Amino acid sequence: MNRTRARRLITSSAALVLCTGLVMVGSSVVTAGATTKVPGVTSKSITIGATVPLTGLAAPGYSEIAKSADAVFKYVNSKGGVNGRKINYVLKDDCYDTPGLGCTGVPNTVTQTHALLSIPVFATVGSLGTPTQDSVRSLLKANGVPQLFVNSGSTDWNNPSQYPGLFGWQPSYTAEAKIFAKYINATYPGANVCFLGQSDDVGTDGLAGLIGAPGAEGVTPTVTDFYSVDALVATNGASVGQYISAFQSAKCTVVVLYTIPGATDAVIGAALQLGYSPHWVISNIGSDPVTVFAPLSAKGLTQDPEIGAVSFSWLPATTSGSPWIPLMRTLMTKYYPGFTSATPLDGNMEYGISWGVAFVEALKAAGRNFTRASFLKTLTSTTFTQTPSLLPLRYTAGDHQGLDGGYLTSVTSATAVTPLTGTVYQTNSAPSGPVTVTAKSSAAIPTWLK
């Protein structure tokens, strides 16, 4: 698939915890009476890895994701691991592969992936970013290493015929935007809508879902623009001002953003300077209030201008009564460095914890004796319901995208979002696919996590 790739990431909600009786793998796995060596697996441990931005442009907020998943794994290990094996999670800093933008001297994604292969790892799990992970798809495939739960909403991960070991996790940007379109049509019928997206799959996939296919219930923006991350960084955010000025001139009362947190911060800051206050509708990857408000607060703002913005989530709000939330806080306090009872749970933390739990559930379902091939078969033949996600996680042999729905949220403070209505929507990643209302899955925590 040929696309313009800029630096882009993903985001969403808090942190979590986990317990006994799980399942793991090892470098020597006994199958049908014979010993089959599985890379990264021993009788007592399973080693997995990821390339993530621990430093540089993408690190604020996004560095929390994999570290929160690791807190899950450490909790599981404290309970004896999964089926007698402990999870060893190796994180390699790829600085979002952006040399010259705070990443000088840091190895790139390809180099760091080679380092993981040399360990070796059973799989990469939770690596972050579309351009970075697109750059190593062929490398991982050639070495037979599964590329699991990529942290990005790109539709690139749903390509099982070419990359059978590649799996996404979060709902796609297209699916999210289709749900936004349904909301905008119902709440602001006939409104002038403007769209700003990142100049890569974040923006293009988001716009495709917003507009929809011919005949679909979509929203066609009055003005559409795309920003470059390089320009955003080079101008310290000032480059987005021209787009916001154009939106104001077009009298757009609704503005849809498919932006990373740094760009969201710059957009809202530019709107404040212009005295422009549209209804903001912001992709999950760029709406986390803790991450977005921090730079504005450092500039002296005392009121978060993002309050009232609408976004989307597939996870329980940290302000909700979900039993997962206190469990997440407990886990983070114990196993995330620097997290205390006063630290707010943010969307990036909840995001990492949630796929961390999903991965443990997959290991549990795979059983003790498995190979890479049988583990992938487990992924495509099992419905995973014992996670914090609002909807079950399902893959099939022909669909590796990940979660397929969630609910709309509203930013209610500088540290929290709440469900807008509580209605859970479900849809696929095709622009023409319908958006339907569905029931939430059970929020109960499984006994094997207690």
Number of C-alpha atoms within 10 A of each C-alpha: 6 4 10 10 16 19 22 24 25 27 28 26 28 28 36 30 30 30 22 18 17 26 25 30 33 26 22 21 21 17 13 8 7 8 12 15 15 20 24 21 26 18 18 17 22 26 24 23 26 26 30 30 30 22 17 21 21 26 16 17 21 30 21 25 34 31 25 30 30 23 28 31 27 23 23 25 21 13 18 17 24 27 20 18 22 27 26 18 21 17 22 21 22 27 27 31 25 22 16 10 15 13 19 12 9 18 18 19 27 19 15 19 23 14 15 22 21 9 14 18 25 25 23 25 27 28 26 26 24 26 23 25 25 15 12 17 19 13 15 22 16 9 9 16 21 23 26 22 24 26 27 28 31 28 22 21 28 21 17 17 10 11 18 19 24 25 28 26 24 27 24 29 28 29 31 33 29 33 26 26 22 18 15 20 14 10 10 13 10 10 16 18 23 27 25 27 24 24 21 22 27 31 23 20 24 31 27 23 27 29 20 24 14 9 7 16 20 24 25 17 20 14 16 17 18 19 20 19 22 15 13 16 15 12 11 13 20 16 21 25 18 12 21 24 15 15 26 18 9 14 16 22 17 20 23 27 28 30 29 26 29 23 27 26 23 22 22 23 21 21 20 12 9 13 10 17 15 18 17 20 26 27 30 27 28 24 32 29 25 21 23 26 27 16 16 18 13 9 9 8 12 11 12 20 21 24 18 16 19 25 28 25 29 25 23 24 23 25 14 12 11 16 13 27 22 15 17 25 24 19 22 31 18 15 18 21 11 9 16 13 10 7 12 17 24 25 33 28 30 31 30 30 33 26 27 29 24 22 24 25 21 22 21 18 18 21 17 21 20 22 23 17 13 13 20 21 16 19 23 17 13 15 15 18 20 23 28 29 27 23 25 19 22 19 24 16 13 12 16 26 29 24 24 22 30 27 24 24 25 24 22 18 17 21 22 21 31 20 22 14 10 12 14 21 24 22 24 21 24 17 24 19 17 17 19 13 13 14 11 17 15 14 18 13 18 12 11 13 20 12
